[in-house]
Amino acid sequence: MRRRLWRNCLRPSHQTRPPPMAVKWRGCANLWPARGDWPGWPSLSGNRGWRRNLPRPRLSCTFISDRATRRRTIMSKPHNALLACGLVMLTACAPPDTASLAPASPDAPPPGQSGFLLAPDSRVMADAAPRPSAQPGQTYALATLIDMAQRNNPETRAAWERTRQAAAAVGLVEASYLPQISAQILTGWQRAEGAGIEDGLGLLPQGNVTGDIGVTTASVSVRWLLFDFGRRDAARAGAEELSFAANVAFTGVHQLLIHNVTQAYYDLQAAQAREGIQRARLSAAHEIAAMAQARRAQELATVTEEAQAGQLVSQARFDLTRAEAETAAANVRLATLTGLSPATRIGINPGDTLALPARPPAELNRFLADTLSRRPDLQAAFARARASEANVALVEASFRPQIVASAALGHRWTSGQLSDDRVPVGLDHASDRDFGRVFVGVNIPIWDGNARAMRLEAAQADHNAALAQAEYLRSSAEGEIIAAYEALKAALAANQAAGDLVRTSRVTYDAARSMADQGLLTVREVDTALRLLYDAQIAEVEARHAIRSSAAMLAFASGQIAGG
């Protein structure tokens, strides 16, 4: 029968720990040897006041049984090490202080800055590619600038990368139809130590048993999804629709770039024409001022008329300066769109323009029906709606089971050693064998906390939203086409009126200048005729620019723009 005794004993802190004992219950006097067995230890028998004669003790707890004797000291050195490791781990788990990374208050600058002016960051321009520049004195046609923009503009490269990404997504879905093959090599080693088996009679000494085992496995596994009842088919249909949407969006980016370059080209052309008119107006103003000064020298004109002539020159110079600024701004926009440096001066041919249309399309309804189906943004929007419908089918397929086959073939090497320090000879073991397995499984979804139903509801809502967005884009596109159609009609009518205005203004100015040379008209009257003439010329330039811009806008809105 097993009997145990817990007893608190005291021993001097400067003595070494006595060797463990394995004894049966014989009484308290037999727990410790007599005086002299261990130096410095008093005898326990017959002396009840022995505790008062000992040095300052250290508290320990001793467990004694008939099978083993163990002694553990509270708060010994191993326990202190464990406590220190625990404190270090708790310190490492403390969250980092990130408040210093943000500004201290809404009106304070970020850390490391004295104000709200940023320092130069060399990383911004580190990967900037050099931009091509135009050759000095070379003039560019509209088609050439469009080709340069399609090759150099970053937006076309970004759209191209998105088409490649969508195509890769289709390939990723198609890869799910094929089996997955993987190779694995695993190796590991494990050691276990423990007290040796002790007999009840105490014949065997105490000892430790150590076991070492090492395992190395090399295998090739195959996993193949055989049937999923429409899940992969729905995923492939959705990916193909998104790839189609990316391709038509790529076409839309090119059409938008062509439209922007065309508009910028016409803007620069109109700005240069206005600048030329203002330059001619300044030259005419100088002639009128010279005429006024000559008449003043002959006392045929008053001081007021001479001052009015000077005012005419100043106004013409101001208008010319503003026209030059508009030309520079139009040049910067065109250079940026074509991928050239914004500081590049682009030379264009003023006569390089498309022929002005005589009239807009006759039947608007038939024109609308044909052009709406050509719009890249509408095709992409309805493709995304079809992709969302395929996503609904994919979620519905998640309610159905899956049939999966898997197989593995490999080889395992195992080696082990078992040793006991009481026995001079250990036990070694080694094995070397092949293994293989084949499984066919069915995964049947039963209950997932209503998550699939929520995903189905979200997919249906996304499909309805995509359809609504496509319908909105279709109505907006219809409005854009009608607006461009009406703008083209108005621009054609305005251009005809502007041509008549220029002809009549030219006759009026020539007559006024002839009468002024004869002294029959004042400087103010000549100035009025001159201003009306150049205003009519500018109006004609604006009308022609409006026709070209409206025609380009109508071609873009109808999805039929493909070049200058």
QUILIN-V183162 format. One record per run of one state. SS is the DSSP state (H for helix, E for strand, L for the rest). FROM is the first residue (numbers start at 0). TO is the last residue. Records with the same first field share a line. If there is no record, write none. Layout:
BEGIN
SS->FROM-TO  FROM-TO
END
This chain:
BEGIN
L->0-2  12-26  30-48  53-55  65-67  72-75  92-97  101-137  140-140  152-152  175-178  195-206  227-229  297-301  337-345  348-362  372-374  397-400  420-425  443-449  517-521  557-563
E->3-11  56-64  68-71  138-139  179-194  207-226  346-347  401-419  426-442
H->27-29  49-52  76-91  98-100  141-151  153-174  230-296  302-336  363-371  375-396  450-516  522-556
END
